[in-house]
Amino acid sequence: EEGIRFQFAGMTAAILQGVPATTLDTDIWLELPERQYVKALDIAKKLGAEILARTVVALEDDTLVNFLYRIDGLKAFASEYDQAEVLEWNGREIRVLPLTRIIASKKHIRRPKDLAHLPLLKQTLKLKKGLS
């Protein structure tokens, strides 16, 4: 409604594509410059969220949402958005980063938790390719 394009990223996007995992927060990549982060926080606040940090809010059900303004190791938002997977979720059409792009980002970032996710992401991608 606010005209801000977004796509789900990180393990949230992976889980929505069938990766059997869990995550503590929901990563949402926004097509906004980071200096405009207040727009995202204002929207979240109107929806009843509690602002925890410049990029993190807690929804009324305690779900943590992490707003991303760039993802290291990937192309610009518009390029990635055009290649995003389109899924039906909770009665809405949403976009999620494809598993191949989540893998690319996690390989680039190289945090221990990202490296730990790689085998599961790769295995799920291999299984999905085998089904198509």
N, C-alpha and C positions, 0 to 999 in steps of 0.2 A: 504494500500500500504506500510505502514511503518512497518507492522508486529506486531503492538501493539493491542492486543485484548481489546475490550471495550464492555460495555453494558450501556444502559440508565438506570437511577435510579431515585429515588425520584418521585416527582409529574409529571415530564416529562414521566416517564415510566408508571405511573398510567393513565395519559391522553391518551397515546397511546393504552392503554388497555380498554378505554371506560369510564373512570371516568370523569364525567362532572365537570371539575374544570379548573382553570387557574394557571399559574405559571409565575414567573418573570424571571426565568433562566432555562437553560437546564443542568441537572446534568448528567455527563458522567463519569462512573467509569472505570478507566484504569488499566490494568494489568501491572503496573509499580511501583517500589518502589518510595515513595514520594521524595527521594533524587534525583531522575531522572526527576523531574518535568520540567526541561529545555527542554527535548525532546518534551513534549506536547506543550510547549510554542513556540518552534521553528516551529513545524508543523502548529500551528495556525497562526503564523506570516507569514509563506509562503502563507497561504490562505487568507491573507489580514486582519487578526484580529489585534485588538489593545490590547496589554497586559495591564491589569488593576491591577493585583496582581499575586502572584505565582500560584494561582489556578484559576484565573478568566480572561477571555478574552471577548472582545466585537467583534462580527462579523461585517462585513461591513453593514449589515442591522440593526445593534444595538442589535441583539440578544446576550444575555449574556450566556456564557458557563462556567460552574463551573466544573473543573476537580477534581475528587475524587480519592483517592489512597487507601482508606479503608472506610468501612461503619460500624460504631459501631452497635453492636447487631446482626451482620451477620457473616457467615463463611468467610473463605478466598475467594478471587476473583475466583480462579479456581473452587471451589465447587459450588459457586453461579452461575458461568457462565454455568456450566454443567446442571443446573436446570432452566436456564433462558427460558422465553417465546421467541419464534422466530416469528417475524412479518415481513410482507412486508410493507415497508414505503418508499415513494418517489422512487420506482423502485429498492430498495435494500432490502436485507434480513438483519434485525437487531436483536439484542438480548436486551431484557428488563427484569428487575427484575420482577418476578411475584408479583401480589398484596399481596399474603400472606407474602412475604419477605419484601415488602415495609412496610406493617403493623408492622411486627416484629421490623424493624429498628426504625420506628417512636415511637413505644411503649418503646423501649430501650432509645432513645435519650430524649424523653419527653419535648422538647421545646414546648411552647404554640402553635405555628403554627402547629407542628406535631400532637399534641393532638387534635387540631381542625379538622385536616384532617381525623382522624380515623373513625368517623361515616360515612362519605361519602365513604371512601375506603371499609369499611366493608359492607355497603349497596350494593355497586357495585359488590363486590365479591359474596355476597349472590345471587344477581340477575343473575350473570354469571353462578353460579353453578346450579341455577334453570332452565337455558336454555339448559344445557348440558345433 
